[in-house]
Amino acid sequence: MPDQIMNIFLIIISVVGSFATFTAVQRFFAPREVIHSPMGDISDMEEKEFSVFAKLEGSPLFWDKVDLFFAKKLGMEKKLEETYTLLGRPSGTDPLKMLHLKLIAAAALPAIFFVMSGSFFVIIFAPLGFALPDAAMYSGRIRNRQEDIIRNFPTFVDLGALMIESGLDYMTAFDRIVKIAPIKTGLEIEIERTINEVQLGYSRRDALRRLATRTGLQEVRSFVGLIVQSDELGTSLVELLRNYSADMRFRRLNKAEKLAAQASTKMLIPLFIFIFPTVFILMLAPMVSDLVMGGMPF
C-alpha cells in the first residue's frame, strides 16, 4: 500500500513538473516584441479582436471550464488565435478544436509509450505530445501558405502601381488584379477577402491591417504601411510601390545568391556519407579480395 501511494505521488509530481517545465521553457523562448519601423508600423490600427475563448467565460459546462483552464494556465489563448489566423482561418477547424487536438496528443503519446514500456514515468512525454501538432501540422501549413503568398507579391505590387498610375483607386486596382488572375493563389484570395471586408463596412485602414495580420509577413505589413502613409500624407503611391517592389526583388536576389553560396558547403555532407565510401569500396575491394584469397605478398 505505501508503495502504491508513493507511485501515485511520483506520477502526480511528474505530470505537474513536466507541464511546469514546458510552460517555463515556452515562455522563456517566446519571441520578443518586434519593433517595427514607422514605415511599416500599423499597430495604431489594432483593435481587440473577438476570441473564441471569450464565449467560454462564465459557461456552466464542465468541459468549457476545462478548456478555459488549460488555455489560460498554459498561456495558449493568444498563440492559438494567432496560429488559426496564420492558417487562413480554415473552415474545418478553430482555436478550440486546435486546443482539443493538442490535449488529445498530450494524452495519447504517453499512453502509447506506456503500452510499449509499462512504466508510468512516460507521462513526462505529455508536453512533447502537446507541442506535436504545432511541429507536425501547423508550422508546415503556415510556412507553405506564406511562401505561396510572397511568391507573386512583387508582381502584384507592380501591377497595382501600373493600374494606379492609369488613374484607378488602389482598391479598384486590387479588385481588377484579382478578377483578371487566371489562377487564384493565396495572395489573390487574401486580397479578395480584404476587398469583401471593405464592401461589408470595414474601413480601408482596418481591412488592410487585417490583411497584414492574416498573412504574418513583414513584407505585407510594410506594404500596408506604405498605403496608410500615402493616404495620410498625400504622397505618390505609385513611386512608393515601384520602389518597394524593386527592393523586394533585390532582397530576393540576395537571398538566392546566399543559398547558392551555401549549396557547395551543404553538398559536402552527402559526399562524405554516401559518395566517398562507395568510391573507396570500389577502389579497394579488388585489393582486399586478393589479399584475402592469396595472402600477404611478403
ZIQUIGI-V116548 format. One record per helix or strand of 2 or more residues. SS is the DSSP state (H for helix, E for strand). FROM is the first residue (numbers start at 1). LEN is the number of residues. Records with the same first field share a line. If there is no record, write none. Layout:
# ZIQUIGI-V116548
SS->FROM-LEN / FROM-LEN
This chain:
# ZIQUIGI-V116548
H->2-27 / 43-3 / 54-3 / 62-12 / 77-10 / 95-23 / 120-32 / 153-13 / 170-11 / 186-15 / 204-12 / 218-16 / 237-58
